[in-house]
C-alpha cells in the first residue's frame, strides 16, 4: 500500500499506464490516491528522465476527463450503487456532503475550481451526477478543468526540472512540498468553516 504513495517508484515501474490508471481513478472514483504530486513529479521526470511531455499531457488530460465522466455516472446512479459494499466504503457521506456545500457555494465553476483541490475533485463529478447537472454543461466545464489541471500542474514540474536539473536529488522534499501546497485549500476551508461556526 505504501508503494501507492511512492510516486517515483510508481512512475518508473508502471510508466504511462500507471499514471493513466491512477489519474483516472483519482478524478472521479477513489480519492485516496496521489493527484497533484503525481502530475508534478511526472512533469519533473519528463524534463530529466525518459517521459515525453508531449505524450504525457494529453494522456493525463484524457485520464482526468474520463475519470470525471465516470464519477458523474456514479453520482447519477448512486442509489443503485449503494447496494454494493465497495461503493458504500468509497462514497462516504461526509465527503459527499462537504462537496455538496462546495458545489452550492461556487456553482458551475466548482467543476473548474475543484480540480485543484484534493478529495473535492474526486467527489465533485459524483455530486454533479447526484444533482442531475445537465450532462452537456458538465462535459463543457469538465473539459476546461481537465485541460487546465493536466497542463498547469504537469508543466510546472517540467519547467522546474528544466531550470533546476539537480532537483532530482531532492525529489522527496519536492513531493512533500507539493502535497502540503495542494492541501492548503482544504485547510483554509476548514478554518473558514470553524470561524463561521464560532
C-alpha positions in Angstrom: 0.0 0.0 0.0 2.8 2.4 0.8 4.1 2.0 -2.8 0.9 3.7 -3.9 2.4 6.9 -2.4 6.0 6.3 -3.6 5.5 8.4 -6.7 9.0 8.0 -8.3 8.5 4.2 -7.8 5.1 4.3 -9.4 6.3 6.3 -12.4 9.5 4.3 -13.0 7.8 0.9 -12.5 4.4 1.4 -14.2 5.1 4.3 -16.6 2.4 5.9 -18.7 -0.2 3.1 -17.9 0.3 3.6 -14.1 -0.1 7.3 -14.4 -3.3 6.9 -16.6 -4.9 4.5 -14.2 -4.2 6.5 -11.0 -5.3 9.8 -12.5 -8.4 8.2 -13.9 -9.4 6.7 -10.5 -8.5 9.9 -8.5 -10.5 12.1 -10.9 -13.9 10.7 -10.0 -13.9 7.4 -8.3 -11.3 6.9 -5.5 -9.8 9.9 -3.5 -7.0 8.1 -1.6 -4.5 8.3 -4.4 -1.8 10.9 -5.3 -3.1 13.6 -7.7 -1.2 16.9 -7.9 2.0 15.4 -6.6 1.8 12.6 -9.3 1.3 15.1 -12.1 4.0 17.4 -10.8 6.5 14.6 -10.4 5.6 13.1 -13.9 6.3 16.6 -15.4 9.6 16.6 -13.5 10.5 13.2 -14.8 9.7 14.3 -18.3 12.3 17.0 -18.0 15.1 14.9 -16.5 14.3 11.3 -17.4 12.6 9.4 -20.3 9.0 10.5 -20.2 7.8 12.6 -23.2 6.0 15.8 -22.2 4.1 15.9 -25.5 2.6 12.5 -24.8 2.3 12.9 -21.1 0.0 15.9 -21.0 -2.7 14.5 -23.5 -2.5 11.2 -21.5 -3.2 13.0 -18.2 -5.9 15.1 -19.8 -7.8 12.0 -21.2 -7.4 10.2 -17.8 -8.7 13.2 -15.9 -11.7 13.8 -18.3 -12.7 10.2 -18.5 -12.4 9.8 -14.7 -14.7 12.8 -14.3 -17.3 11.3 -16.7 -17.1 8.0 -14.7 -17.7 9.9 -11.5 -20.7 11.7 -13.0 -22.2 8.3 -14.0 -21.6 7.0 -10.4 -23.4 10.0 -9.0 -26.3 9.7 -11.4 -26.7 6.0 -10.3 -25.7 6.5 -6.7 -28.8 5.0 -5.0 -28.4 1.8 -7.0 -24.7 1.5 -6.5 -25.0 1.9 -2.7 -26.3 -1.7 -2.6 -22.7 -2.8 -3.2 -20.4 -2.6 -0.2 -17.4 -1.3 -2.2 -19.2 1.8 -3.2 -20.5 2.3 0.4 -16.9 2.4 1.6 -15.7 4.7 -1.2 -18.6 7.1 -1.2 -18.5 8.3 2.4 -21.4 10.6 3.3 -19.2 13.2 4.9 -17.2 13.7 1.7 -20.2 13.8 -0.5 -21.9 16.3 1.9 -18.7 18.5 2.0 -18.5 18.5 -1.7 -22.2 19.4 -2.0 -21.5 22.5 0.1 -18.6 23.5 -2.1 -20.8 22.9 -5.2 -23.6 25.1 -3.8 -21.2 27.9 -3.0 -19.4 28.1 -6.3 -22.0 26.8 -8.7 -20.9 25.7 -12.2 -17.3 27.0 -11.6 -16.9 24.3 -8.9 -16.1 21.9 -11.8 -13.1 24.0 -12.6 -12.0 25.2 -9.1 -12.3 21.7 -7.5 -9.9 20.2 -10.0 -7.1 21.9 -7.9 -8.4 20.7 -4.5 -7.6 17.1 -3.4 -10.6 14.9 -2.3 -13.0 17.6 -3.5 -12.0 17.0 -7.1 -12.9 13.3 -6.8 -16.4 13.9 -5.4 -17.5 16.9 -7.5 -18.3 14.8 -10.6 -20.3 12.4 -8.3 -22.2 15.3 -6.7 -22.8 16.8 -10.2 -24.4 13.4 -11.2 -26.4 13.3 -8.0 -27.7 16.9 -8.5 -28.6 16.0 -12.1 -26.4 18.8 -13.5 -27.1 18.9 -17.3 -24.7 16.5 -18.9 -23.6 18.8 -21.7 -22.9 21.6 -19.2 -20.9 19.2 -17.0 -18.9 18.0 -20.1 -18.1 21.5 -21.1 -16.8 22.6 -17.7 -15.0 19.3 -17.2 -13.2 19.7 -20.5 -11.9 23.1 -19.4 -10.9 21.9 -15.9 -9.2 18.8 -17.3 -7.1 20.9 -19.7 -6.1 23.4 -17.1 -5.2 20.9 -14.4 -3.3 18.5 -16.7 -1.4 21.4 -18.3 -0.6 23.7 -15.4 0.5 21.1 -12.8 2.4 18.9 -15.2 4.2 21.8 -16.9 5.1 23.3 -13.5 7.1 20.2 -12.7 8.5 20.1 -16.2 9.8 23.6 -16.2 11.1 23.4 -12.7 13.2 20.4 -13.8 14.4 22.3 -16.8 15.5 25.3 -14.7 17.0 23.2 -11.8 18.2 19.8 -13.3 19.7 18.8 -9.9 16.2 18.9 -8.3 16.1 15.1 -8.8 18.4 14.8 -5.9 15.7 16.4 -3.6 12.7 14.5 -5.0 11.2 13.5 -1.6 11.3 17.1 -0.3 9.7 18.5 -3.5 6.9 15.9 -3.4 6.3 16.7 0.3 6.1 20.4 -0.6 3.6 19.7 -3.4 1.4 17.6 -1.0 1.5 20.4 1.6 0.6 23.1 -1.0 -2.2 21.1 -2.6 -3.8 20.5 0.8 -3.8 24.2 1.7 -7.2 24.9 0.2 -8.7 22.2 2.4 -7.0 23.7 5.5 -8.2 27.2 4.6 -11.7 25.9 4.0 -11.7 24.1 7.4 -10.5 27.3 9.2 -13.2 29.3 7.4 -15.9 26.9 8.5 -14.6 26.9 12.1 -14.7 30.7 12.2 -18.3 30.7 10.8 -19.4 28.2 13.4 -18.0 30.2 16.3 
